[in-house]
């Protein structure tokens, strides 16, 4: 034990800070006349302030680390912004992070939360977009301290240079990637040791801190500054809370759309070094160039409509019911424990299968790279066939009442990955959308991993929905400047695996291309994929692929809920 801890200095609060942030942190005295701040590994507080004030200061900084406020891509943007924008971002993120961590905060810190401000944003990217806008916001309380983006980035880069073998990207949870190059991938969520599963009764503040430190700690792109979004940060995302583009207000939706046009940064998996390259790729969203293009007609496929309609009528298994079709083993064990302890269990030990009709939120990504201009095995070009298939899927899903987004993508280097909007979730499938689809023309290259990660960002806007799908239409040829062969294939597989870890089902289709199954397997990995000769055959494979992807996503969500409980 250090002298500082013996004397009752700030270092004694290291356990509290670590529990709130979900990773190991130290607490140290800040320089004289310096506001509280953090470099991602150490929280600096006013050593001359009373102990309760120090607790509030470290709680704010640690909560922002845990809530993903200090992602590398956001810090790079913040480093170029004015002090006023930094203060506005601190105001939004401070309250959002505190509200998200409400179950872990001491009462003295909970009293500081302004829920009206916290409700303005549901993630750090939204907060940055709002901070850069013109919405009126007050000044952050002095207890919030300050943000030093350059210091955070310096520490993050220093940590990355130490060679952490598997630095997780944002929103990574369990390692679920069966591809040959990634069999040694560790579980980023970790396993909660049974020894600590009931620390101090299991429900108190100390128990929650221990559980969070042992099972929920996550690494960011650079390893230490809150790139992951922990469970508590997602607690604010509830059905009905999110409208339009996954944000709480129309102003926030506009701000996020502007941020996307400027470009979002994503990591890239380097299979040779077995680590991520943080903030390596930039994906910007735009509309296709207008032109005199014939509006494509959406071929109506009754077979495809029937196949997709059946997906909306599935069985949902409800656990711990008073009656049902099967025995819930976990509930039976709990009942037995309660009986032995002298309690009176309720007898809810069955699994009930009920018919449900949840909506789907589907993101369709259409590969419009130069290789799509090659002749198709069924006539015309690969681009013609895949564009028709994309329109068929989008039209059928939209007609069935599902939310669908459709984007084309291509790349010209890691800093110029383009996502061309055909239809956002809330856009109508009208003549304007069809004209944008017709304007898509094959060009440049395919940085598949970055496009998939952007599609995952869009799909995660509806992460509160029961089912979310990401559909990639591509010939499976991943190539760009410095992005080819084993490197490109491993990154594409990794990106799809990241999406599946978030509970997003992934479907990959190759329509009209000559790419062999082995080549598709190297790129798409364990995602549900198929190759067909023409769009007419899509109706034969769509339902089985979608069903497999949804089952995988349902299983991932159940595993996540089980670990969270």
C-alpha positions, 0 to 999 in steps of 0.5 A: 500500500502506498503512502498516499493510500495510508494517508487517505489521499486520492489513490484510495479511490482507485477501486471505485474508479475502476469499478465505474469505468469497467477497467483498471484505473488509478486516481492521483492528485491533479496539478495545482489549479488544474481541473479534474481530467483523465488520460484514460489510465489515471484520473486526476482530481483536486487533492485539496478538495473534500473527499466527497468532492473528489468522489464526484470528480473521479465518478464523472471522468470514470463514467465517461471512460466506461460510456465510450466518450473517449474513442480515438476517432472522436478524440481526433475530431475534438482535438481540432475543435474550439474550447467551446465545443469541448465544453459542450461535449463535456456537458452532454457526455458527462450527464449521459455517462452519469445517467448510464452508470446510475446503478453504480454511482454513489448518491453524491454523484447521482444528485448531479445528473441532469436527465433532460440533458442526458436524454439529448444524446444516446451515444458519444458520436451524437454528443459530438454532433450536437456539440458542434451544432448551434443548439443552446447548451449550458456550461458544464458544472465545475465537478465535470472537470475538463477533457484533454483530447491530445493527452488522451490520444497520446496515452492511447497511442503509447498503449497501442505501441506496447503491442496489445495482441487483440485491441477490441474495436467499438461495441465488441462483445464476445469473440465469435469468429470461427474463421481459420485465421481467428480461432485463437481469438479470446472472449473480450467480455470475459468469464465471471469467475464463480468465486466472485459471483456473489460478492457481498450478497451479490446485489450491493454497490461493491458486488456490482463494482466487482462484477463490472471489473471482472466481466465488463471491462473492454478495450477501445481502439487504442486499448484504454479509453472507452471505445466499447459501449458497456451494458450500462451505456446502452441502458438509456436505449429503450423502445420508443426512446429512439426516433428517426436515426437512432437519436433522441431528437430530430435535431440530433438526427440532423447532426448525426447525418452531418457527422456521417457526411464528414466521415466516420473512422473505423479500425481495421484488422491486421491479421499479420500483426494480430491487432487492430489499426485504430481509426485506420479507415474513414467512411463518408456518406453521400448521395449518388451523382444525379444523371439521366438514368432510366428508373429501374423497375422492381420485379415482383417476386411472389415467391420471395414475398412469401419466403420473407413473410414467413420470417415475421411469424416465428416462435419466441421462447419465454422462460420461467412461465407457469405453463409451457412446452418444455422444462426450464432447467435453470428455473428448476435449479433456482426453485430447488435452491429456494426450497432448501433455503426455506423460501416459497418458490412460485413454480414458474419452471416452464418454457412457453413457445409463443408465436410472435411477429417482430419487425425486421430492421434490414441494412442492404449494402450493394458492392459497386466497385469496379469488379462489378462491371465484369460480365455476369454468368447470366447476361449483362454485368454483375452490377446489373444482376446485383442491383436488381437483386438489391431492389427485389429484396428492398421492395419485398421487405419494405412491402412487408412493413419492415424498415429497410436501408439501402446503400451502395459502397466503393473505396479509393484508399483507406481514407476514401470509403464511400457509402452512397445513399439510396434509401435510409431507414425513414426514407420512402421507397419512391421514384427519388430512391429509384433514381438514386439506385439507377445512378449507382455505377461501378467504380474504384475498389472494395474495402469490404471491412470498412463498408461492413463496419459502417453498415453495422453502425447503421443497423445498430441504430435499431439495436433496441428492436428484436431483430436486425439484419445486415445483407451484403451483395458483393462478388466477394472480391475484396481489394484496395490500395494496401488491402488485398489477399489474406489481409483483406479477407481476414478484415472482412471476416472480422468485420462480419464477426463484430456485427454478429457479436452485437446481435446483428444477423449477417447475410452475404449474397453473390449474384451473377458473379463467377466467384467460387464458393471457396473464395466467398468462404475466405471473405465471408467466413462463418456468416450465412452466404450463398452464390446464385446465377441470377436474381430469380434464384434469390427467392430460393436462398433468401429465406434459409439464409435470413433464418440462419442469420436471425437464429445466430443473432437471437442466440447471441442476444440470449448469451449476452442477456445471460451473462448480464444477469 
